[in-house]
Structures are given as C-alpha cells and as structure tokens.
Amino acid sequence: MEKTFKIIGLDCANCAAQLENSIKKIEGIESASVSFITGKLVIKANKDSIEEIIKKVKKIIKKEEPDVDIEEL
C-alpha cells in the first residue's frame, strides 16, 4: 500500500535525505521517498500494518525534525 504525505516545515535537502534514511529503516517499510523540492513523503508498506508504520514515521520525524509536520494527502 502506498501513502503520500505533505511535509510542512522541512528546511533543507540534507534534512530530507536524513529523514528518508531513518524512515527506510522502519520494519515493514518497502520503500520511502522524501522530496525537499515537492515537500512530499511517499511510503510503501504492508497494508496490514500501515497504521502502526505511520505512527512510527511520525515519531521519527518529531525526534529528528521537531518543527516538521506531515499531513496525509
């Protein structure tokens, strides 16, 4: 299952790359892409555990980039 989110408050491309690398490490994530240019996060993950994975993604974002928020598109 693929989910797309709008990223709000991301400051730089390096921050986007660091977030992407951290999100890819979450168990159950098939792929993840964070684009600083478009301000989007796209994740592909197992449909059965998508809600738990989204919670983990939000937790990682708050830990690494406290001023960043995401909204599901």
SETORVEX-643054 format. One record per atom (N, C-alpha, C, O, CB): residue number from 1; residue in one letter; y negated, x negated, z negated. Coordinates in nm, 3 decimals, m for minus. Glycine has a CB too. Example, Ala and Ser with C-alpha at 12.3 -4.5 7.8 and 13.67 -1.06 7.14 Angstrom:
<rs>
r k 1, r a, c2 0.569, c1 m1.319, c3 m0.780
r k 1, r a, c2 0.450, c1 m1.230, c3 m0.780
r k 1, r a, c2 0.330, c1 m1.320, c3 m0.780
r k 1, r a, c2 0.332, c1 m1.424, c3 m0.846
r k 1, r a, c2 0.447, c1 m1.131, c3 m0.905
r k 2, r s, c2 0.225, c1 m1.285, c3 m0.708
r k 2, r s, c2 0.106, c1 m1.367, c3 m0.714
r k 2, r s, c2 m0.003, c1 m1.290, c3 m0.787
r k 2, r s, c2 m0.114, c1 m1.341, c3 m0.804
r k 2, r s, c2 0.060, c1 m1.408, c3 m0.572
</rs>
This chain:
<rs>
r k 1, r m, c2 0.117, c1 m0.084, c3 0.000
r k 1, r m, c2 0.000, c1 0.000, c3 0.000
r k 1, r m, c2 m0.123, c1 m0.088, c3 0.000
r k 1, r m, c2 m0.129, c1 m0.189, c3 m0.071
r k 1, r m, c2 0.000, c1 0.095, c3 m0.120
r k 2, r e, c2 m0.222, c1 m0.051, c3 0.080
r k 2, r e, c2 m0.346, c1 m0.128, c3 0.089
r k 2, r e, c2 m0.459, c1 m0.051, c3 0.023
r k 2, r e, c2 m0.473, c1 0.070, c3 0.043
r k 2, r e, c2 m0.380, c1 m0.160, c3 0.235
r k 3, r k, c2 m0.540, c1 m0.122, c3 m0.055
r k 3, r k, c2 m0.657, c1 m0.063, c3 m0.120
r k 3, r k, c2 m0.777, c1 m0.151, c3 m0.089
r k 3, r k, c2 m0.767, c1 m0.274, c3 m0.087
r k 3, r k, c2 m0.636, c1 m0.050, c3 m0.276
r k 4, r t, c2 m0.892, c1 m0.087, c3 m0.063
r k 4, r t, c2 m1.015, c1 m0.159, c3 m0.034
r k 4, r t, c2 m1.120, c1 m0.122, c3 m0.138
r k 4, r t, c2 m1.134, c1 m0.006, c3 m0.177
r k 4, r t, c2 m1.065, c1 m0.126, c3 0.110
r k 5, r f, c2 m1.193, c1 m0.223, c3 m0.183
r k 5, r f, c2 m1.296, c1 m0.206, c3 m0.285
r k 5, r f, c2 m1.425, c1 m0.270, c3 m0.240
r k 5, r f, c2 m1.425, c1 m0.372, c3 m0.170
r k 5, r f, c2 m1.250, c1 m0.266, c3 m0.419
r k 6, r k, c2 m1.537, c1 m0.211, c3 m0.280
r k 6, r k, c2 m1.667, c1 m0.271, c3 m0.260
r k 6, r k, c2 m1.695, c1 m0.359, c3 m0.381
r k 6, r k, c2 m1.677, c1 m0.318, c3 m0.495
r k 6, r k, c2 m1.779, c1 m0.162, c3 m0.241
r k 7, r i, c2 m1.739, c1 m0.482, c3 m0.354
r k 7, r i, c2 m1.772, c1 m0.576, c3 m0.462
r k 7, r i, c2 m1.923, c1 m0.576, c3 m0.481
r k 7, r i, c2 m1.998, c1 m0.597, c3 m0.385
r k 7, r i, c2 m1.718, c1 m0.720, c3 m0.431
r k 8, r i, c2 m1.967, c1 m0.552, c3 m0.602
r k 8, r i, c2 m2.110, c1 m0.544, c3 m0.633
r k 8, r i, c2 m2.148, c1 m0.658, c3 m0.727
r k 8, r i, c2 m2.090, c1 m0.671, c3 m0.835
r k 8, r i, c2 m2.145, c1 m0.406, c3 m0.696
r k 9, r g, c2 m2.244, c1 m0.739, c3 m0.685
r k 9, r g, c2 m2.297, c1 m0.843, c3 m0.772
r k 9, r g, c2 m2.236, c1 m0.981, c3 m0.753
r k 9, r g, c2 m2.259, c1 m1.070, c3 m0.835
r k 9, r g, c2 m2.279, c1 m0.803, c3 m0.912
r k 10, r l, c2 m2.159, c1 m1.001, c3 m0.649
r k 10, r l, c2 m2.098, c1 m1.132, c3 m0.623
r k 10, r l, c2 m2.205, c1 m1.225, c3 m0.567
r k 10, r l, c2 m2.272, c1 m1.191, c3 m0.470
r k 10, r l, c2 m1.977, c1 m1.120, c3 m0.525
r k 11, r d, c2 m2.220, c1 m1.344, c3 m0.627
r k 11, r d, c2 m2.332, c1 m1.432, c3 m0.594
r k 11, r d, c2 m2.309, c1 m1.532, c3 m0.481
r k 11, r d, c2 m2.403, c1 m1.569, c3 m0.411
r k 11, r d, c2 m2.369, c1 m1.507, c3 m0.713
r k 12, r c, c2 m2.184, c1 m1.576, c3 m0.462
r k 12, r c, c2 m2.164, c1 m1.682, c3 m0.363
r k 12, r c, c2 m2.023, c1 m1.680, c3 m0.305
r k 12, r c, c2 m1.931, c1 m1.620, c3 m0.361
r k 12, r c, c2 m2.192, c1 m1.818, c3 m0.426
r k 13, r a, c2 m2.009, c1 m1.747, c3 m0.192
r k 13, r a, c2 m1.881, c1 m1.753, c3 m0.123
r k 13, r a, c2 m1.777, c1 m1.829, c3 m0.206
r k 13, r a, c2 m1.659, c1 m1.795, c3 m0.203
r k 13, r a, c2 m1.897, c1 m1.819, c3 0.013
r k 14, r n, c2 m1.820, c1 m1.930, c3 m0.281
r k 14, r n, c2 m1.728, c1 m2.005, c3 m0.364
r k 14, r n, c2 m1.669, c1 m1.915, c3 m0.474
r k 14, r n, c2 m1.551, c1 m1.923, c3 m0.506
r k 14, r n, c2 m1.799, c1 m2.127, c3 m0.426
r k 15, r c, c2 m1.754, c1 m1.831, c3 m0.531
r k 15, r c, c2 m1.707, c1 m1.736, c3 m0.634
r k 15, r c, c2 m1.605, c1 m1.640, c3 m0.573
r k 15, r c, c2 m1.505, c1 m1.607, c3 m0.636
r k 15, r c, c2 m1.826, c1 m1.656, c3 m0.694
r k 16, r a, c2 m1.630, c1 m1.597, c3 m0.450
r k 16, r a, c2 m1.537, c1 m1.507, c3 m0.382
r k 16, r a, c2 m1.403, c1 m1.574, c3 m0.362
r k 16, r a, c2 m1.298, c1 m1.513, c3 m0.382
r k 16, r a, c2 m1.595, c1 m1.462, c3 m0.246
r k 17, r a, c2 m1.404, c1 m1.701, c3 m0.321
r k 17, r a, c2 m1.280, c1 m1.776, c3 m0.300
r k 17, r a, c2 m1.202, c1 m1.792, c3 m0.430
r k 17, r a, c2 m1.080, c1 m1.779, c3 m0.431
r k 17, r a, c2 m1.309, c1 m1.913, c3 m0.238
r k 18, r q, c2 m1.273, c1 m1.821, c3 m0.538
r k 18, r q, c2 m1.206, c1 m1.837, c3 m0.668
r k 18, r q, c2 m1.143, c1 m1.706, c3 m0.713
r k 18, r q, c2 m1.031, c1 m1.705, c3 m0.764
r k 18, r q, c2 m1.306, c1 m1.887, c3 m0.773
r k 19, r l, c2 m1.216, c1 m1.595, c3 m0.696
r k 19, r l, c2 m1.160, c1 m1.464, c3 m0.732
r k 19, r l, c2 m1.036, c1 m1.433, c3 m0.649
r k 19, r l, c2 m0.935, c1 m1.388, c3 m0.701
r k 19, r l, c2 m1.265, c1 m1.354, c3 m0.713
r k 20, r e, c2 m1.046, c1 m1.459, c3 m0.518
r k 20, r e, c2 m0.932, c1 m1.433, c3 m0.429
r k 20, r e, c2 m0.808, c1 m1.510, c3 m0.475
r k 20, r e, c2 m0.699, c1 m1.454, c3 m0.481
r k 20, r e, c2 m0.968, c1 m1.471, c3 m0.284
r k 21, r n, c2 m0.826, c1 m1.637, c3 m0.507
r k 21, r n, c2 m0.712, c1 m1.719, c3 m0.551
r k 21, r n, c2 m0.651, c1 m1.665, c3 m0.681
r k 21, r n, c2 m0.529, c1 m1.663, c3 m0.696
r k 21, r n, c2 m0.755, c1 m1.865, c3 m0.571
r k 22, r s, c2 m0.735, c1 m1.622, c3 m0.773
r k 22, r s, c2 m0.684, c1 m1.567, c3 m0.900
r k 22, r s, c2 m0.612, c1 m1.435, c3 m0.879
r k 22, r s, c2 m0.508, c1 m1.410, c3 m0.939
r k 22, r s, c2 m0.800, c1 m1.549, c3 m1.000
r k 23, r i, c2 m0.668, c1 m1.350, c3 m0.793
r k 23, r i, c2 m0.607, c1 m1.219, c3 m0.768
r k 23, r i, c2 m0.472, c1 m1.234, c3 m0.699
r k 23, r i, c2 m0.380, c1 m1.158, c3 m0.727
r k 23, r i, c2 m0.701, c1 m1.132, c3 m0.682
r k 24, r k, c2 m0.460, c1 m1.331, c3 m0.610
r k 24, r k, c2 m0.334, c1 m1.353, c3 m0.539
r k 24, r k, c2 m0.220, c1 m1.391, c3 m0.633
r k 24, r k, c2 m0.103, c1 m1.374, c3 m0.599
r k 24, r k, c2 m0.352, c1 m1.463, c3 m0.435
r k 25, r k, c2 m0.253, c1 m1.441, c3 m0.751
r k 25, r k, c2 m0.152, c1 m1.484, c3 m0.847
r k 25, r k, c2 m0.092, c1 m1.367, c3 m0.928
r k 25, r k, c2 0.007, c1 m1.385, c3 m0.998
r k 25, r k, c2 m0.211, c1 m1.586, c3 m0.942
r k 26, r i, c2 m0.153, c1 m1.249, c3 m0.918
r k 26, r i, c2 m0.104, c1 m1.134, c3 m0.993
r k 26, r i, c2 0.031, c1 m1.091, c3 m0.937
r k 26, r i, c2 0.049, c1 m1.078, c3 m0.816
r k 26, r i, c2 m0.204, c1 m1.016, c3 m0.986
r k 27, r e, c2 0.127, c1 m1.071, c3 m1.027
r k 27, r e, c2 0.260, c1 m1.027, c3 m0.986
r k 27, r e, c2 0.250, c1 m0.890, c3 m0.919
r k 27, r e, c2 0.189, c1 m0.798, c3 m0.973
r k 27, r e, c2 0.357, c1 m1.022, c3 m1.107
r k 28, r g, c2 0.312, c1 m0.876, c3 m0.802
r k 28, r g, c2 0.310, c1 m0.751, c3 m0.729
r k 28, r g, c2 0.211, c1 m0.749, c3 m0.613
r k 28, r g, c2 0.218, c1 m0.661, c3 m0.527
r k 28, r g, c2 0.280, c1 m0.640, c3 m0.822
r k 29, r i, c2 0.120, c1 m0.845, c3 m0.611
r k 29, r i, c2 0.023, c1 m0.854, c3 m0.501
r k 29, r i, c2 0.091, c1 m0.920, c3 m0.381
r k 29, r i, c2 0.144, c1 m1.030, c3 m0.392
r k 29, r i, c2 m0.104, c1 m0.936, c3 m0.543
r k 30, r e, c2 0.090, c1 m0.850, c3 m0.268
r k 30, r e, c2 0.145, c1 m0.907, c3 m0.144
r k 30, r e, c2 0.040, c1 m0.993, c3 m0.075
r k 30, r e, c2 0.071, c1 m1.101, c3 m0.023
r k 30, r e, c2 0.192, c1 m0.793, c3 m0.048
r k 31, r s, c2 m0.085, c1 m0.946, c3 m0.074
r k 31, r s, c2 m0.195, c1 m1.024, c3 m0.018
r k 31, r s, c2 m0.326, c1 m0.974, c3 m0.078
r k 31, r s, c2 m0.336, c1 m0.861, c3 m0.124
r k 31, r s, c2 m0.199, c1 m1.014, c3 0.137
r k 32, r a, c2 m0.426, c1 m1.063, c3 m0.075
r k 32, r a, c2 m0.558, c1 m1.028, c3 m0.126
r k 32, r a, c2 m0.662, c1 m1.104, c3 m0.044
r k 32, r a, c2 m0.642, c1 m1.219, c3 m0.006
r k 32, r a, c2 m0.571, c1 m1.061, c3 m0.278
r k 33, r s, c2 m0.773, c1 m1.036, c3 m0.018
r k 33, r s, c2 m0.881, c1 m1.097, c3 0.057
r k 33, r s, c2 m1.014, c1 m1.054, c3 m0.004
r k 33, r s, c2 m1.041, c1 m0.935, c3 m0.017
r k 33, r s, c2 m0.873, c1 m1.058, c3 0.207
r k 34, r v, c2 m1.096, c1 m1.153, c3 m0.041
r k 34, r v, c2 m1.228, c1 m1.126, c3 m0.093
r k 34, r v, c2 m1.328, c1 m1.182, c3 0.008
r k 34, r v, c2 m1.325, c1 m1.301, c3 0.037
r k 34, r v, c2 m1.249, c1 m1.188, c3 m0.236
r k 35, r s, c2 m1.415, c1 m1.097, c3 0.060
r k 35, r s, c2 m1.515, c1 m1.140, c3 0.157
r k 35, r s, c2 m1.654, c1 m1.132, c3 0.095
r k 35, r s, c2 m1.702, c1 m1.023, c3 0.061
r k 35, r s, c2 m1.508, c1 m1.056, c3 0.286
r k 36, r f, c2 m1.717, c1 m1.247, c3 0.081
r k 36, r f, c2 m1.854, c1 m1.251, c3 0.030
r k 36, r f, c2 m1.950, c1 m1.187, c3 0.131
r k 36, r f, c2 m2.043, c1 m1.117, c3 0.092
r k 36, r f, c2 m1.897, c1 m1.396, c3 m0.001
r k 37, r i, c2 m1.926, c1 m1.212, c3 0.259
r k 37, r i, c2 m2.013, c1 m1.161, c3 0.365
r k 37, r i, c2 m2.016, c1 m1.008, c3 0.368
r k 37, r i, c2 m2.123, c1 m0.947, c3 0.371
r k 37, r i, c2 m1.967, c1 m1.215, c3 0.502
r k 38, r t, c2 m1.899, c1 m0.945, c3 0.366
r k 38, r t, c2 m1.893, c1 m0.799, c3 0.374
r k 38, r t, c2 m1.898, c1 m0.732, c3 0.237
r k 38, r t, c2 m1.922, c1 m0.612, c3 0.226
r k 38, r t, c2 m1.767, c1 m0.756, c3 0.445
r k 39, r g, c2 m1.876, c1 m0.811, c3 0.132
r k 39, r g, c2 m1.877, c1 m0.755, c3 m0.003
r k 39, r g, c2 m1.757, c1 m0.666, c3 m0.029
r k 39, r g, c2 m1.767, c1 m0.565, c3 m0.098
r k 39, r g, c2 m2.003, c1 m0.676, c3 m0.025
r k 40, r k, c2 m1.641, c1 m0.706, c3 0.027
r k 40, r k, c2 m1.521, c1 m0.624, c3 0.012
r k 40, r k, c2 m1.404, c1 m0.705, c3 m0.042
r k 40, r k, c2 m1.391, c1 m0.824, c3 m0.018
r k 40, r k, c2 m1.483, c1 m0.561, c3 0.144
r k 41, r l, c2 m1.321, c1 m0.634, c3 m0.116
r k 41, r l, c2 m1.193, c1 m0.685, c3 m0.165
r k 41, r l, c2 m1.085, c1 m0.595, c3 m0.107
r k 41, r l, c2 m1.091, c1 m0.473, c3 m0.121
r k 41, r l, c2 m1.187, c1 m0.689, c3 m0.323
r k 42, r v, c2 m0.986, c1 m0.655, c3 m0.041
r k 42, r v, c2 m0.874, c1 m0.580, c3 0.013
r k 42, r v, c2 m0.747, c1 m0.637, c3 m0.048
r k 42, r v, c2 m0.721, c1 m0.757, c3 m0.039
r k 42, r v, c2 m0.870, c1 m0.586, c3 0.171
r k 43, r i, c2 m0.668, c1 m0.549, c3 m0.111
r k 43, r i, c2 m0.540, c1 m0.594, c3 m0.166
r k 43, r i, c2 m0.427, c1 m0.512, c3 m0.105
r k 43, r i, c2 m0.442, c1 m0.394, c3 m0.075
r k 43, r i, c2 m0.540, c1 m0.581, c3 m0.321
r k 44, r k, c2 m0.315, c1 m0.578, c3 m0.088
r k 44, r k, c2 m0.191, c1 m0.511, c3 m0.050
r k 44, r k, c2 m0.094, c1 m0.535, c3 m0.163
r k 44, r k, c2 m0.073, c1 m0.648, c3 m0.207
r k 44, r k, c2 m0.134, c1 m0.562, c3 0.088
r k 45, r a, c2 m0.034, c1 m0.425, c3 m0.210
r k 45, r a, c2 0.055, c1 m0.435, c3 m0.325
r k 45, r a, c2 0.160, c1 m0.325, c3 m0.320
r k 45, r a, c2 0.149, c1 m0.230, c3 m0.243
r k 45, r a, c2 m0.024, c1 m0.428, c3 m0.457
r k 46, r n, c2 0.261, c1 m0.341, c3 m0.403
r k 46, r n, c2 0.368, c1 m0.242, c3 m0.416
r k 46, r n, c2 0.308, c1 m0.108, c3 m0.458
r k 46, r n, c2 0.235, c1 m0.101, c3 m0.557
r k 46, r n, c2 0.475, c1 m0.289, c3 m0.518
r k 47, r k, c2 0.339, c1 m0.003, c3 m0.384
r k 47, r k, c2 0.285, c1 0.130, c3 m0.409
r k 47, r k, c2 0.319, c1 0.181, c3 m0.549
r k 47, r k, c2 0.238, c1 0.250, c3 m0.611
r k 47, r k, c2 0.337, c1 0.227, c3 m0.306
r k 48, r d, c2 0.436, c1 0.148, c3 m0.597
r k 48, r d, c2 0.483, c1 0.199, c3 m0.726
r k 48, r d, c2 0.404, c1 0.144, c3 m0.845
r k 48, r d, c2 0.396, c1 0.209, c3 m0.949
r k 48, r d, c2 0.628, c1 0.166, c3 m0.744
r k 49, r s, c2 0.347, c1 0.025, c3 m0.830
r k 49, r s, c2 0.276, c1 m0.036, c3 m0.943
r k 49, r s, c2 0.128, c1 m0.060, c3 m0.912
r k 49, r s, c2 0.064, c1 m0.142, c3 m0.979
r k 49, r s, c2 0.342, c1 m0.167, c3 m0.980
r k 50, r i, c2 0.073, c1 0.010, c3 m0.814
r k 50, r i, c2 m0.064, c1 m0.015, c3 m0.770
r k 50, r i, c2 m0.167, c1 0.008, c3 m0.881
r k 50, r i, c2 m0.263, c1 m0.068, c3 m0.892
r k 50, r i, c2 m0.097, c1 0.072, c3 m0.651
r k 51, r e, c2 m0.149, c1 0.111, c3 m0.962
r k 51, r e, c2 m0.248, c1 0.138, c3 m1.067
r k 51, r e, c2 m0.253, c1 0.026, c3 m1.171
r k 51, r e, c2 m0.361, c1 m0.013, c3 m1.215
r k 51, r e, c2 m0.216, c1 0.271, c3 m1.137
r k 52, r e, c2 m0.137, c1 m0.025, c3 m1.208
r k 52, r e, c2 m0.132, c1 m0.136, c3 m1.305
r k 52, r e, c2 m0.193, c1 m0.263, c3 m1.244
r k 52, r e, c2 m0.262, c1 m0.338, c3 m1.313
r k 52, r e, c2 0.015, c1 m0.163, c3 m1.348
r k 53, r i, c2 m0.167, c1 m0.285, c3 m1.116
r k 53, r i, c2 m0.221, c1 m0.402, c3 m1.048
r k 53, r i, c2 m0.373, c1 m0.393, c3 m1.041
r k 53, r i, c2 m0.442, c1 m0.493, c3 m1.061
r k 53, r i, c2 m0.162, c1 m0.415, c3 m0.906
r k 54, r i, c2 m0.428, c1 m0.276, c3 m1.012
r k 54, r i, c2 m0.573, c1 m0.258, c3 m1.006
r k 54, r i, c2 m0.635, c1 m0.287, c3 m1.143
r k 54, r i, c2 m0.742, c1 m0.348, c3 m1.150
r k 54, r i, c2 m0.609, c1 m0.113, c3 m0.960
r k 55, r k, c2 m0.571, c1 m0.246, c3 m1.250
r k 55, r k, c2 m0.621, c1 m0.277, c3 m1.384
r k 55, r k, c2 m0.626, c1 m0.428, c3 m1.406
r k 55, r k, c2 m0.722, c1 m0.480, c3 m1.463
r k 55, r k, c2 m0.532, c1 m0.211, c3 m1.492
r k 56, r k, c2 m0.522, c1 m0.499, c3 m1.361
r k 56, r k, c2 m0.518, c1 m0.645, c3 m1.375
r k 56, r k, c2 m0.627, c1 m0.711, c3 m1.291
r k 56, r k, c2 m0.688, c1 m0.809, c3 m1.334
r k 56, r k, c2 m0.380, c1 m0.699, c3 m1.336
r k 57, r v, c2 m0.650, c1 m0.659, c3 m1.170
r k 57, r v, c2 m0.755, c1 m0.712, c3 m1.083
r k 57, r v, c2 m0.890, c1 m0.698, c3 m1.151
r k 57, r v, c2 m0.969, c1 m0.793, c3 m1.153
r k 57, r v, c2 m0.756, c1 m0.640, c3 m0.946
r k 58, r k, c2 m0.918, c1 m0.581, c3 m1.207
r k 58, r k, c2 m1.046, c1 m0.558, c3 m1.274
r k 58, r k, c2 m1.062, c1 m0.651, c3 m1.395
r k 58, r k, c2 m1.172, c1 m0.700, c3 m1.421
r k 58, r k, c2 m1.057, c1 m0.411, c3 m1.319
r k 59, r k, c2 m0.954, c1 m0.674, c3 m1.467
r k 59, r k, c2 m0.958, c1 m0.763, c3 m1.584
r k 59, r k, c2 m0.991, c1 m0.906, c3 m1.543
r k 59, r k, c2 m1.071, c1 m0.973, c3 m1.608
r k 59, r k, c2 m0.824, c1 m0.759, c3 m1.660
r k 60, r i, c2 m0.929, c1 m0.953, c3 m1.436
r k 60, r i, c2 m0.956, c1 m1.088, c3 m1.386
r k 60, r i, c2 m1.101, c1 m1.101, c3 m1.341
r k 60, r i, c2 m1.167, c1 m1.200, c3 m1.370
r k 60, r i, c2 m0.860, c1 m1.123, c3 m1.270
r k 61, r i, c2 m1.150, c1 m1.001, c3 m1.269
r k 61, r i, c2 m1.288, c1 m1.005, c3 m1.221
r k 61, r i, c2 m1.385, c1 m1.012, c3 m1.338
r k 61, r i, c2 m1.479, c1 m1.091, c3 m1.336
r k 61, r i, c2 m1.319, c1 m0.883, c3 m1.133
r k 62, r k, c2 m1.363, c1 m0.930, c3 m1.441
r k 62, r k, c2 m1.452, c1 m0.930, c3 m1.558
r k 62, r k, c2 m1.446, c1 m1.063, c3 m1.633
r k 62, r k, c2 m1.546, c1 m1.107, c3 m1.689
r k 62, r k, c2 m1.416, c1 m0.816, c3 m1.652
r k 63, r k, c2 m1.329, c1 m1.126, c3 m1.634
r k 63, r k, c2 m1.314, c1 m1.255, c3 m1.703
r k 63, r k, c2 m1.386, c1 m1.366, c3 m1.626
r k 63, r k, c2 m1.457, c1 m1.447, c3 m1.686
r k 63, r k, c2 m1.165, c1 m1.290, c3 m1.720
r k 64, r e, c2 m1.367, c1 m1.370, c3 m1.495
r k 64, r e, c2 m1.421, c1 m1.480, c3 m1.415
r k 64, r e, c2 m1.565, c1 m1.457, c3 m1.369
r k 64, r e, c2 m1.643, c1 m1.552, c3 m1.357
r k 64, r e, c2 m1.334, c1 m1.503, c3 m1.295
r k 65, r e, c2 m1.600, c1 m1.333, c3 m1.343
r k 65, r e, c2 m1.735, c1 m1.297, c3 m1.295
r k 65, r e, c2 m1.782, c1 m1.173, c3 m1.371
r k 65, r e, c2 m1.774, c1 m1.062, c3 m1.318
r k 65, r e, c2 m1.735, c1 m1.271, c3 m1.138
r k 66, r p, c2 m1.830, c1 m1.190, c3 m1.494
r k 66, r p, c2 m1.864, c1 m1.075, c3 m1.580
r k 66, r p, c2 m1.969, c1 m0.980, c3 m1.520
r k 66, r p, c2 m1.971, c1 m0.862, c3 m1.556
r k 66, r p, c2 m1.914, c1 m1.125, c3 m1.711
r k 67, r d, c2 m2.054, c1 m1.029, c3 m1.431
r k 67, r d, c2 m2.160, c1 m0.945, c3 m1.374
r k 67, r d, c2 m2.116, c1 m0.869, c3 m1.249
r k 67, r d, c2 m2.195, c1 m0.795, c3 m1.190
r k 67, r d, c2 m2.279, c1 m1.029, c3 m1.341
r k 68, r v, c2 m1.990, c1 m0.887, c3 m1.208
r k 68, r v, c2 m1.940, c1 m0.825, c3 m1.085
r k 68, r v, c2 m1.866, c1 m0.696, c3 m1.118
r k 68, r v, c2 m1.787, c1 m0.690, c3 m1.213
r k 68, r v, c2 m1.848, c1 m0.921, c3 m1.009
r k 69, r d, c2 m1.892, c1 m0.593, c3 m1.038
r k 69, r d, c2 m1.820, c1 m0.466, c3 m1.048
r k 69, r d, c2 m1.753, c1 m0.436, c3 m0.914
r k 69, r d, c2 m1.795, c1 m0.486, c3 m0.810
r k 69, r d, c2 m1.915, c1 m0.349, c3 m1.088
r k 70, r i, c2 m1.648, c1 m0.353, c3 m0.919
r k 70, r i, c2 m1.585, c1 m0.309, c3 m0.794
r k 70, r i, c2 m1.576, c1 m0.158, c3 m0.795
r k 70, r i, c2 m1.560, c1 m0.095, c3 m0.899
r k 70, r i, c2 m1.444, c1 m0.372, c3 m0.776
r k 71, r e, c2 m1.586, c1 m0.101, c3 m0.674
r k 71, r e, c2 m1.571, c1 0.044, c3 m0.654
r k 71, r e, c2 m1.471, c1 0.065, c3 m0.543
r k 71, r e, c2 m1.478, c1 m0.002, c3 m0.440
r k 71, r e, c2 m1.708, c1 0.113, c3 m0.621
r k 72, r e, c2 m1.377, c1 0.156, c3 m0.563
r k 72, r e, c2 m1.279, c1 0.184, c3 m0.460
r k 72, r e, c2 m1.345, c1 0.259, c3 m0.344
r k 72, r e, c2 m1.424, c1 0.351, c3 m0.363
r k 72, r e, c2 m1.161, c1 0.267, c3 m0.517
r k 73, r l, c2 m1.311, c1 0.216, c3 m0.223
r k 73, r l, c2 m1.365, c1 0.281, c3 m0.103
r k 73, r l, c2 m1.267, c1 0.381, c3 m0.048
r k 73, r l, c2 m1.294, c1 0.446, c3 0.053
r k 73, r l, c2 m1.399, c1 0.178, c3 0.005
</rs>
